Amino acid sequence: MNKLKICVAGATGWAGSELSRGIFGVNDMELVAAVSRRFAGKTLSEVLGIEKLTSPIFGTVEEALSTNPDVFVEYTKPEVAKSHVLSALRGGAHVVIGTSGMSSEDYDKVNKVAEEVNRGVLAVGNFALTVVLLQKFAEMAARYIPEWEIIEYAHADKKDVPSGTARELANRLSNVREARLAVPLSEIDGPIESRGARLQGTQVHSIRLPGYVISIDAIFGMPDQKLILRHESGSSAVPYVNGALLAIREVGKLVGVHRGLDSVMKF
Ligand SMILES: NC(=O)c1ccc[n+]([C@@H]2O[C@H](COP(=O)([O-])OP(=O)(O)OC[C@H]3O[C@@H](n4cnc5c(N)ncnc54)[C@H](OP(=O)(O)O)[C@@H]3O)[C@@H](O)[C@H]2O)c1
């Protein structure tokens, strides 16, 4: 069997190192290159402590692309993600994007280049299969229940609000419809902040407190009944590995930009 050749940019980071371990653990993929500025010139075995994981670490994406990967995984920082992705596409690789925070303009540009070079890009804001399922169940609920709100919880020092997961969920629900408000925001009595932020037609409330890791509630209310869809993450990056491996296996069947893991899952 020909193994898929993979390059992971950000392979020494919190998420990328767990994914690199995951790639090492399957027999249909080979990690041919890693990108990390701090560890350039070393091998991943030196950084991750897995003796047989001898993939070379390069300081730049351009150098790493000399290994001709079939799939390039972007897992670094939003400021550099677009340029990494464009280099990888022009270098002939399909691309999986795990990095969050790229703008829709960035994605438009990436889509144009991906179509020109006939390569696929799969961008997934959250690879955790349980989050993907929450998103799907919430979309189903929004078709039948017109009123909902989101509450997301995170550790006290998480600066970005609302979380990427809450943003993605609000975005998906906006494709179904806007959540109905029994009392319009212009008519509420009291500080408007108490009703949270309105994000693409959904009220979103962000809690930041010690004691929380990451969790989210999508609450759908109807007279005398309610449905609460809740997701909770632990503190490791393990939940993101299986979804990323699925994305890596499937991206070669795509052309252009596709968003969300559900675009390659069967429901
Ligand atoms: N889609 C998902 O399910 C999911 C899950 C978890 C995280 N994420 C996202 O993934 C991204 C990475 O998160 P993380 O927590 O793993 O970050 P992190 O621990 O800070 O790791 C970042 C990695 O990127 C490398 N890097 C940073 N800047 C670079 C540059 N300019 N050029 C080349 N390499 C660079 C770092 O190595 P050097 O500093 O040595 O270069 C490191 O290996 C974030 O956007 C995060 O929100 C997404």
The ligand as an ORCA input file, in Angstrom:
! r2SCAN-3c Opt
* xyz 0 1
  N      -9.257     22.695     14.384
  C      -9.130     22.219     15.616
  O      -9.814     21.254     16.019
  C      -8.102     22.826     16.531
  C      -7.738     22.170     17.715
  C      -6.730     22.748     18.492
  C      -6.120     23.935     18.095
  N      -6.537     24.546     16.945
  C      -5.882     25.763     16.415
  O      -4.611     25.348     15.910
  C      -3.681     26.425     16.011
  C      -2.450     25.949     16.807
  O      -2.822     25.757     18.153
  P      -1.817     25.194     19.261
  O      -2.521     25.311     20.552
  O      -1.276     23.880     18.853
  O      -0.626     26.286     19.186
  P       0.860     26.178     19.750
  O       0.955     25.154     20.843
  O       1.295     27.573     20.050
  O       1.718     25.622     18.516
  C       1.972     26.379     17.364
  C       2.906     25.594     16.452
  O       3.091     26.348     15.267
  C       4.488     26.634     15.082
  N       4.573     27.993     14.522
  C       4.123     29.130     15.092
  N       4.367     30.179     14.282
  C       4.993     29.689     13.187
  C       5.517     30.269     12.003
  N       5.453     31.594     11.795
  N       6.071     29.459     11.083
  C       6.154     28.121     11.294
  N       5.688     27.519     12.396
  C       5.116     28.290     13.340
  C       5.099     26.516     16.473
  O       6.474     26.191     16.396
  P       7.621     27.352     16.449
  O       7.167     28.389     17.410
  O       8.838     26.584     16.850
  O       7.713     27.875     15.054
  C       4.305     25.346     17.034
  O       4.806     24.120     16.554
  C      -4.450     27.573     16.681
  O      -4.979     28.408     15.681
  C      -5.587     26.838     17.406
  O      -6.706     27.676     17.620
  C      -7.521     24.006     16.163
*
